[in-house]
């Protein structure tokens, strides 16, 4: 996302024309904090980190002329309240255009623990955030089945200093807890489908390979033995990868290129 909705729209059109199929929607800090753009608290952070998407008409400008049914949209914000807000804007935009919301494709990180561990941004208390997270998942499973409404996030905690063991352990724990809550709501892991984790590709080459391989094996066992999965799809783990920004230095671009290349190779081998 760019500073203004018009700039973002122009860039997105160019990306799609060049063959890109996944777009990341980011809001600025005041929007993520629930602050109106004309509030004094917003004056020094307007359009910092994304677009000031404080209303539906801003989303309309940002996504004008873009295919809403066959492009994957990723919502990558800090707090649980952000995901509900921006997801509802996308659904409303599709309904206003007369489009079928069951064709909406994309994902929300929607991890209540990650929001507290890393960002400490204004958000719901943890118990309410957990309930809202489940509300989002339940609605999405029933009404937008192509949307991935939940992805335990290990990237940001890892970039904040967490090691690989705790990163993976945290994702497995959060994923298990949320799926157990869904069972209490009458949604089985087979109804939910494949789990998605967002994991970090670090500079420790072999550790990263081992982490990805272990993650898939461990989740398959948890899904089958603890959550009662019956289908292969429900035992699958899809991993969204982020290379490590923590390993890069502004003064050494050639080193950065080599490091990212090795990190991507570890993803392929993992």
Buried (B, 14 or more C-beta within 10 A) or exposed (E): BBBBBEBBBEEBEEBBEEEEEEBEBBBBBBBBBBBEBEEEEBEEBBBEBBBBBBEEEBBBBBBEEBEBBEBBBBBBBBBBBBBBBBBEBBBBBBEEEEBEBEBBBBBBBBBBBBBBBBBEBEBBEEEEBBBBBBBBBBBBBEEBBBBBBBBBBBBBBBBEEBEBEEBBBBBBEBBBBBBEBBBEEEBBBBBBBBBBBBBBBBBBBEBBBBBBEBBBEBBBEBBBEEBEBEEEEBBBBBBBBBBBEEBBEEEEEEEBEEBBEBBEBBBEEB
